[in-house]
Amino acid sequence: MPSNPKILKEMIWRNGVMMTKFKGLKKFMLPVMMWLIFEIIAITLWLTMQNIFYLFNFSYIGTSIAIGCLMFQLRYKYARRIAQFLVGSYMLVYLGWMCNENMQIEGFWYYLFTGVFEAATIHYAVAKIFGPFIFGRGWCGFACWTAMILDLLPYKIPQQPRKNGVG
């Protein structure tokens, strides 16, 4: 620490300027971290399974979630819906209809008991077990294709209040 108060004040001011410059970058940390996590998963599965599909699959999902997180932090009104649409349409249309993958719980148990490491097993490991364990409950609601379909239904507000003792 310098003993001269003028130099100390100048260092604090300079650090203050540097801190204000870096405070703007904090909003990019969550999207970048989400993207990096998915890229690590993508590269690990691609190299261990020797299938480039995993690289494209997890890169696309990670990029979609990162875009949604960034838009949410920038206070974009439809950020969650855009992230749901990007991930949900990919999983429903491409994986579900075009690739004939069963991404529901029955597909998970079927693949698990047959000893096959397929899409439903990876989906449940990442989206239903490790994702909520690491990121909390909002994980599936933010990027789940089932939540996307349910959010598109016109029933946003219940017609009657919840009954006591039920649920």
N, C-alpha and C positions, 0 to 999 in steps of 0.2 A: 504494500500500500504506500502510495506517495505521501509524504508529510506535508506538502504544500496544498492548502485547501483549494486553491484555484485549479490545480491539476486534478485533484480529486473530483471537484465539481464538473470539470470538463469530461472526465472519464465516465461519470455517472450519466451526464447528458448524452455522451456518445453511446453508451450502453442503452440508455433509454430510447434513443433513435433506432438502434439496432433491434431492440425488443419490439418496438412498434412495427417495424418492418416484418419481423418474424411472426407476430401475433396473427397477421392475416393468413399465414400459411397453416395455422392450426386447424382451420376448417377442412383442409385437404387431408388431414391425417387419417381419419376414419375411412374415407373412400379408398385411399392408397393402401391402408392396412388390409381392408377387405379384399381388394384386388390382389395384393401380394399373397394372402392366405390361399386364395383360390388358385393362383398361379403355382404356388408350391405344391398344392394337391394335384394340379394338372400335370406338372412335370414329373412328380413322383410316380403317379399312376401310369403315365405314358412310358416312363423308363422301366418300371417294374413289370408292367403287363405287356409291353411291346405292342401297344395299340395306340395309334395317333388320335383315335376318336376321343380318348380321355383328355388329351391336350386341348382339342377344340371345344369339347363339352364344358369343361370347367373354366376355360378361358372366357367363353361366351357368358356363362352364368356369373362369374366373378366380375366381368366388365359391366354386365347389366346391373348387378347389385351396387357396384361402385358408382355408376351413373345415378342410380336411384338415391343412394346416400348423399351424394354431392348435391343433387337437386333438392333433397329434403333440407340439407343444411343451408342452402341458398334460399330457403323458404318458398320454393316453387309449389304451387297449390296441388298439383297432380303428381307429385314425385312418387308417392307410394303406388299409385295406379300404373304409372309408366313402368316402374320396376316390376310390378306384378305382371303386367302385360308382356314385357320382354322375356321374363323367365317363364311365366305361365304358358304363353303361346308356344314357346320352344319345347317345353316339356309335354304339353298336351298334343300339339300338332305334329311336331317332328318326332319326338321320342314315342309318344303314344300311338298316333295314327300311322305315321310313315314307317317307323321302325318296329311297330308292334310290341313295344315294351309295356309291361304291366307295372306301373309305378305305385300302385296302391299296396295296402298292407298284405293282401293275399299274394301278390307277386313277390313281396319280400319274403314271406314264409316259404313259398314254393321254391324260390331260388336258394334260400338258406338251407332247407332240408335236402335239396338235391345236390348241394355242395358246389353250386355255380355262383361265381362272383359276377353278377350282372347289374343292370341299371337300378333295379329296385333295391338291391342290397346297398349299393353306394348311396342312393337317394336317402334311404332311411338312416344310414350311418351319418351322413353329412347333415341332412336337413332336419331329422327328427331326434337324433341323439346328441351328437357333438355340437351342432349349431346352437340349439337352445341351451346346452350346458355352458357354452362359452359366451354366447351373446344374449341369452335370456329368451323370454317368451315371445317377444315381438318378431323373432326370426321368421317363423312360418307365415305369420300374418303379413310380413313385408314382401316376401318373395315366393309365395306358394300358389300354385295354379288352382288349387281347390279354393283358397281364399279369394283368388281373382274372380272365379265364377260366382261365388257367394256374394261378393261385393257388387257384382253386376245385377243381382236380383233387385227388384223394386222395393223390397221390404226392409227399409233402413231403420224405422222406428216401430217398436211393437204396438199392435193395436190395443192390447190390454196389458195391465201390469202383471208381473210374474206372480204366480200363486205361491203362497207361503207353504213351506214344508216340502216343496218339489224342487229338486236340483240344488 
